[in-house]
Amino acid sequence: MNIFSGLEKIVEEKYPLGQDTWFGLGGAADFLICPQTIDQLADVVKRCSENGIDTHILGFGSNLLIGDKGVKGAVIKLAGNDFARISFSSETLVAGAGADLNKIVLDCVRKGLGGLEILAGIPGSIGGAVRMNAGGNFGDFGSAVESVTLMDNEGNIFEKVKPELSFDYRSTNITAKYILDAKIKLYQADTTQLLKTVKEVWIYKKNTQPLNTKNAGCVFKNPRGMSAGAMINRTGLKGMKIGGAVVSEKHANFITAQENCKSSDVIKLIEKIQKAVKEKFDVELELELQIW
Ligand SMILES: Cc1cc2nc3c(=O)[nH]c(=O)nc-3n(C[C@H](O)[C@H](O)[C@H](O)COP(=O)(O)OP(=O)(O)OC[C@H]3O[C@@H](n4cnc5c(N)ncnc54)[C@H](O)[C@@H]3O)c2cc1C
């Protein structure tokens, strides 16, 4: 019997997953499943769990590298409208996990609501921003999040609220696999001032990051009190190329994928960087990039 019988419209087999990531690299997923509603997601999650099928949840693929051999099991993408809903109520915003962070930042600015403007220019979905606690020099997403709605492997839905919910550098204490939405606390602010901040953040990004390339943002987390980019720079690896993967000249913590790049090129370059930084600084660089 087909595990996904009745769900044919939302299930695709042998789906080339790289095309759904910013790197654009890697092999196929056994299944790509795009539930349209929360009930459908619960159904999919239960079927996978009962049949021992591994699942991964995909946001906008801006922090992901898919291995050349692809992904075993099911990749679930919250692409339906149900997951992209956003609703403002006074100074609170509830945003579905499939909503676009950048669009929301601009919606907030237009409404004169502050809190997310510092995240301008960070690509990705709300689900990805929660899971990764997306952020940078100016602040992080977790600081604005009050609670999240989650789903476990049996399809049960529950909330996690601060202070039980906590965020750290590029991480959170959420253990449930599926993030469904986030409640975000904003504050009244002057639109002109917010717009000025957004522009400043964008200019900073444009000047410091290789934005018009295939990449997935910073590859490594900054070790406490140190800059991974500066350390890589000092190992002399800026511009180093393996196959089609290159350490960006503009920001040494970015790897860009040039023509004919394979995921294995990126992985080899990652290992080379880790070895060089370990040798020079005795520091183990930890990945921020998620590799499937
Ligand atoms: C040009 C560029 C610049 C970037 N700049 C920054 C930056 O300044 N700061 C920063 O923090 N990041 C940055 N990033 C990385 C990336 O934008 C963030 O990590 C982003 O939050 C990832 O969101 P996503 O939806 O693309 O997640 P994906 O890349 O699709 O997934 C990332 C992780 O989140 C999980 N995930 C996604 N959705 C859900 C969900 N609904 N439920 C549970 N888990 C989920 C995935 O399983 C995976 O583990 C940059 C990336 C690029 C390409």
The ligand as an SDF file (V2000), in Angstrom:
LIG
                    3D

 53 58  0  0  0  0  0  0  0  0999 V2000
   22.7600   36.1450    1.4410 C   0  0  0  0  0  0  0  0  0  0  0  0
   22.4480   35.5500    2.7960 C   0  0  0  0  0  0  0  0  0  0  0  0
   22.5940   36.3230    3.9250 C   0  0  0  0  0  0  0  0  0  0  0  0
   22.3010   35.8100    5.1790 C   0  0  0  0  0  0  0  0  0  0  0  0
   22.4660   36.6110    6.2690 N   0  0  0  0  0  0  0  0  0  0  0  0
   22.1510   36.1310    7.4850 C   0  0  0  0  0  0  0  0  0  0  0  0
   22.2730   36.9540    8.6490 C   0  0  0  0  0  0  0  0  0  0  0  0
   22.6650   38.1230    8.5720 O   0  0  0  0  0  0  0  0  0  0  0  0
   21.9480   36.4220    9.8410 N   0  0  0  0  0  0  0  0  0  0  0  0
   21.4850   35.1230    9.9700 C   0  0  0  0  0  0  0  0  0  0  0  0
   21.1750   34.6900   11.0890 O   0  0  0  0  0  0  0  0  0  0  0  0
   21.3630   34.3220    8.8880 N   0  0  0  0  0  0  0  0  0  0  0  0
   21.6650   34.7860    7.6710 C   0  0  0  0  0  0  0  0  0  0  0  0
   21.5540   33.9720    6.5790 N   0  0  0  0  0  0  0  0  0  0  0  0
   21.1210   32.5760    6.7670 C   0  0  0  0  0  0  0  0  0  0  0  0
   19.5810   32.3800    6.6550 C   0  0  0  0  0  0  0  0  0  0  0  0
   19.0110   33.4770    5.9850 O   0  0  0  0  0  0  0  0  0  0  0  0
   18.9080   32.2110    8.0190 C   0  0  0  0  0  0  0  0  0  0  0  0
   19.4730   31.1490    8.7440 O   0  0  0  0  0  0  0  0  0  0  0  0
   17.4000   31.9700    7.8560 C   0  0  0  0  0  0  0  0  0  0  0  0
   16.7720   32.1860    9.0960 O   0  0  0  0  0  0  0  0  0  0  0  0
   17.0560   30.5770    7.3360 C   0  0  0  0  0  0  0  0  0  0  0  0
   15.6670   30.5390    7.0340 O   0  0  0  0  0  0  0  0  0  0  0  0
   15.0930   29.5470    5.9350 P   0  0  0  0  0  0  0  0  0  0  0  0
   13.6220   29.6280    5.9430 O   0  0  0  0  0  0  0  0  0  0  0  0
   15.7510   29.7910    4.6330 O   0  0  0  0  0  0  0  0  0  0  0  0
   15.5370   28.1490    6.5470 O   0  0  0  0  0  0  0  0  0  0  0  0
   16.1800   26.8970    5.7980 P   0  0  0  0  0  0  0  0  0  0  0  0
   17.5160   27.2610    5.2540 O   0  0  0  0  0  0  0  0  0  0  0  0
   15.1960   26.3090    4.8520 O   0  0  0  0  0  0  0  0  0  0  0  0
   16.3690   25.9110    7.0400 O   0  0  0  0  0  0  0  0  0  0  0  0
   17.2810   26.2160    8.0700 C   0  0  0  0  0  0  0  0  0  0  0  0
   16.9550   25.3640    9.2860 C   0  0  0  0  0  0  0  0  0  0  0  0
   15.6850   25.7660    9.8050 O   0  0  0  0  0  0  0  0  0  0  0  0
   14.8090   24.6370    9.9010 C   0  0  0  0  0  0  0  0  0  0  0  0
   13.4430   25.0630    9.6370 N   0  0  0  0  0  0  0  0  0  0  0  0
   12.9940   25.8540    8.6240 C   0  0  0  0  0  0  0  0  0  0  0  0
   11.6580   26.0180    8.7290 N   0  0  0  0  0  0  0  0  0  0  0  0
   11.2540   25.3200    9.8280 C   0  0  0  0  0  0  0  0  0  0  0  0
    9.9980   25.0980   10.4540 C   0  0  0  0  0  0  0  0  0  0  0  0
    8.8460   25.6060   10.0060 N   0  0  0  0  0  0  0  0  0  0  0  0
    9.9720   24.2990   11.5610 N   0  0  0  0  0  0  0  0  0  0  0  0
   11.1070   23.7670   12.0610 C   0  0  0  0  0  0  0  0  0  0  0  0
   12.3190   23.9560   11.5240 N   0  0  0  0  0  0  0  0  0  0  0  0
   12.3950   24.7190   10.4010 C   0  0  0  0  0  0  0  0  0  0  0  0
   15.3200   23.6620    8.8280 C   0  0  0  0  0  0  0  0  0  0  0  0
   14.9030   22.3430    9.1170 O   0  0  0  0  0  0  0  0  0  0  0  0
   16.8130   23.8670    8.9440 C   0  0  0  0  0  0  0  0  0  0  0  0
   17.3140   23.1320   10.0270 O   0  0  0  0  0  0  0  0  0  0  0  0
   21.8460   34.4740    5.3040 C   0  0  0  0  0  0  0  0  0  0  0  0
   21.6740   33.6860    4.1570 C   0  0  0  0  0  0  0  0  0  0  0  0
   21.9720   34.2220    2.9170 C   0  0  0  0  0  0  0  0  0  0  0  0
   21.7650   33.3640    1.6930 C   0  0  0  0  0  0  0  0  0  0  0  0
  1  2  1  0
  2  3  1  0
  2 52  2  0
  3  4  2  0
  4  5  1  0
  4 50  1  0
  5  6  2  0
  6  7  1  0
  6 13  1  0
  7  8  2  0
  7  9  1  0
  9 10  1  0
 10 11  2  0
 10 12  1  0
 12 13  2  0
 13 14  1  0
 14 15  1  0
 14 50  1  0
 15 16  1  0
 16 17  1  0
 16 18  1  0
 18 19  1  0
 18 20  1  0
 20 21  1  0
 20 22  1  0
 22 23  1  0
 23 24  1  0
 24 25  2  0
 24 26  1  0
 24 27  1  0
 27 28  1  0
 28 29  2  0
 28 30  1  0
 28 31  1  0
 31 32  1  0
 32 33  1  0
 33 34  1  0
 33 48  1  0
 34 35  1  0
 35 36  1  0
 35 46  1  0
 36 37  1  0
 36 45  1  0
 37 38  2  0
 38 39  1  0
 39 40  1  0
 39 45  2  0
 40 41  1  0
 40 42  2  0
 42 43  1  0
 43 44  2  0
 44 45  1  0
 46 47  1  0
 46 48  1  0
 48 49  1  0
 50 51  2  0
 51 52  1  0
 52 53  1  0
M  END
$$$$
